[in-house]
Amino acid sequence: MTVGRPILDRSASALAKGYAWLPDLRRRNPGPLLRTRVLGRQAAALRGPEAVRFFYDEDHVRRAGAMPEPVLSTLFGHGAVHTLDGPAHRQRKDMFLSLLTEPREVAELARHAAECWDDAVEAWAERPSVVLFDEVPRVLTRAVCAWAAVPLGPDDTDRLASDLVAMVDGFGTAGPRHWRARAVRKRRERWLEDLVERVRSGHATVPTGSVVDVIAKHRDVDGRPLDRHTAAVELLNVIRPTVAISWFIAYAGHALHRWPHLRKRLRHDDTPYAVAFAHELRRFYPFAPYLGGLAATDLRWQDEDIPADTMVLLDVYGQHHSDELWDQPYAFDPDRFLDVPPGRDELIPQGGGDRSTGHRCPGEDITVALLATLVPRLARLDYDVPDQDLRISLRRLPARIRSGFVLEMACSGA
Ligand code: HEM
């Protein structure tokens, strides 16, 4: 069968239905491959570990030209590593991997985050209540900027934290959230371009080997340094997603409230359990809904034709909630990851395949380490959860807890 016949364009439906869009379509059209239309193109949606391997084969799916402009202008930035293919991608990706996967560096960032968290908690104890989703971005902004050598003045943290959250919050909507995200990205790109210029000209100094230093000196596959705009985009591609881990920490508050028995186990500083908890947070709660690329050539998937240039979508949320892959997918159960580490192409909240050859997120070790450091700290705090709107709408892209998760501190327990 080919994708030849006209199908209604589903872009509006994709935005309106959010995370449920592809799972709903699949329920109505069972089979290995879903055909639809988005952004004026034919689209084919897949899921499951075999589909992940198919999607991450560079001979099958390319990224150049695949990313919608609104996503580039808010979330990733024009010229970002996400949009590269082949040797150009490999060379840029090596830079990210060298910065983000060295265990000593990951531990160092986690140490900064723990310190910033402990400082923040002391101040929370003085206030009647705090909103976790407002506070954690500040903690992570301070930590990641100190670690990456991005200089911050004493009054800069709150505004930067709110700008970084806005860039993530505005990618999947057409309204004011989106326009704010575009505006803050432009402003923050200019700010970091200036930093890169000052470091390159010797007017500012940063430690050798720091994130700012490495990006400022990086040479692309053509042997030339990154232009100042691309350097700023890639610097943001380290600090923005680190702050986005706040989404999962707020979700952790939600999980500990809904399933309080899990809190006891987390309180006792058991690292393997905290890591399993981090994996379950990333599986269970909604963040990246699906991933997309373009068919590099005419393809065939499980006896179905996918013509060149079709948009190929990997249904991340659907895969994480498929009962073909998970026992009781709608149960929050960290134990499922306790003795069995997640399969490379089964748990894909940050992409699948091999991170050194494909587009899988290079920040996964950092994400798991920060969650395993901060979530047990949250579990050890003594707080009450007042009445609030704890709903998480799957129609909102990206989803988030409506109230942001308000807590009333009894006393500091960190
Ligand atoms: C790529 C998710 C944290 C840096 C990605 C991708 C996803 C993702 C879905 C795209 C995979 C693909 O296109 O196939 C997340 C989530 C995070 C997170 C949910 C936690 C909230 C981080 C962190 C960093 C980071 C902490 C850096 C410190 C990147 C970069 C890429 C990427 C540079 C592009 C990789 C490439 O194109 O080769 N991430 N990420 N991410 N992520 Fe993350």
Boltz pocket constraint, residues with backbone or C-beta under 6 A from the ligand:
constraints:
  - pocket:
      binder: B
      contacts: [[A, 81], [A, 82], [A, 83], [A, 93], [A, 96], [A, 100], [A, 237], [A, 238], [A, 239], [A, 241], [A, 242], [A, 244], [A, 245], [A, 246], [A, 247], [A, 248], [A, 287], [A, 288], [A, 291], [A, 348], [A, 349], [A, 350], [A, 351], [A, 352], [A, 355], [A, 358], [A, 359], [A, 360], [A, 361], [A, 362], [A, 363], [A, 364], [A, 366], [A, 367]]
      max_distance: 6.0
